Amino acid sequence: MSEVLATDTQANIVITLTAANEIQRLLKENQLPDTAGVRVGVKGGGCSGFSYSLNFDHKPASGDVILEESGVRLFCDPKSMLYLNGTKLDYTDGLQGRGFQFINPNATSTCGCGESFSV
């Protein structure tokens, strides 16, 4: 199975400009190759049933959905995309902490920390 370059009608994860800038900074800081991107996904676990995953990956895996927005490449496996389609990835740097945040319209409930959700 080969990689899939998504179009707006197939899959959509929005990356805010703040998140894109932070991802680009981290890619450069870690001296990752041009083929690198951010792997987003969903795995079972967490206090609400599912938890988000966010990591750097050197290249997409076979079958990945690949999204490109604001100069950032996202890699997502098709099963995770079912849960993440329409999600906004943001980055906050405020008084309550800093980090990446998933704003997922598919989640019916989330835990207090925002790291897990249910559908």
C-alpha positions in Angstrom: 0.0 0.0 0.0 1.4 3.4 -0.9 1.1 6.8 0.8 -1.9 9.0 0.1 -1.6 12.7 -0.4 -4.9 14.0 1.0 -7.1 16.6 -0.6 -9.5 18.8 1.2 -12.4 16.5 0.3 -10.6 13.4 1.7 -9.2 14.5 5.0 -8.5 17.6 6.9 -6.5 18.6 9.9 -5.9 22.3 10.4 -2.6 23.5 11.8 -2.7 27.0 13.3 0.1 29.4 12.3 1.4 29.3 16.0 1.6 25.5 15.8 3.2 25.5 12.4 5.9 28.0 13.5 6.7 25.9 16.6 6.9 22.7 14.5 9.2 24.4 12.0 11.4 25.6 14.9 11.6 22.1 16.4 12.3 20.5 13.0 15.2 22.9 12.5 16.5 22.6 16.1 16.6 18.8 15.8 18.2 19.0 12.3 15.6 16.7 10.8 15.7 16.1 7.0 13.3 17.7 4.5 11.4 14.5 4.3 10.5 14.7 8.0 7.1 15.7 9.3 4.8 15.4 12.3 3.1 12.1 12.9 -0.3 12.6 14.5 -2.5 9.7 15.7 -4.9 8.2 18.1 -4.3 5.2 20.4 -6.4 3.4 22.9 -5.9 4.5 26.5 -6.1 7.6 28.6 -8.8 8.4 31.1 -11.4 9.0 28.4 -10.8 6.0 26.1 -8.5 7.4 23.4 -5.3 9.5 23.6 -3.6 11.6 21.1 0.0 11.0 19.9 2.3 13.6 18.3 5.8 12.8 17.3 8.4 13.6 14.6 9.0 11.1 11.9 11.7 11.1 9.2 9.3 10.0 6.5 5.7 8.8 6.0 4.9 5.1 6.4 3.2 3.0 3.8 -0.5 3.9 3.6 -0.2 7.2 5.6 -2.4 10.1 4.8 -0.1 13.1 4.2 -1.3 16.6 4.8 0.7 19.7 4.0 -0.3 23.0 5.5 1.6 26.2 6.5 4.9 24.6 5.4 4.4 21.6 7.7 3.9 17.9 6.7 1.6 15.8 8.8 1.6 12.0 8.6 -1.5 10.1 9.9 -2.5 6.5 9.6 -6.0 6.0 8.0 -7.6 4.6 11.2 -6.5 7.6 13.3 -7.7 9.9 10.5 -11.2 8.6 11.2 -11.0 10.2 14.6 -8.9 13.3 13.7 -10.7 14.5 10.6 -11.6 18.1 11.1 -9.3 18.6 14.1 -7.3 21.7 14.7 -3.7 21.4 16.0 -2.7 24.5 18.0 0.2 25.5 20.2 -0.2 27.5 23.4 2.4 29.2 25.4 0.5 30.8 28.3 0.3 30.9 32.1 -1.3 27.5 32.3 1.5 25.8 30.4 2.8 25.4 26.9 2.4 22.7 24.4 0.4 21.4 21.5 -3.4 21.1 21.8 -5.8 19.0 19.7 -9.2 20.7 19.2 -11.3 17.8 18.0 -14.9 18.3 16.9 -15.4 14.5 16.8 -14.8 14.1 20.6 -17.9 13.8 22.6 -16.0 14.2 25.9 -12.5 15.0 27.0 -10.5 14.6 30.2 -9.5 17.6 32.3 -6.0 17.6 30.9 -7.1 17.5 27.2 -4.9 14.6 26.4 -7.6 12.0 26.0 -11.1 11.9 24.6 -14.0 9.6 23.7 -16.3 9.5 20.7 
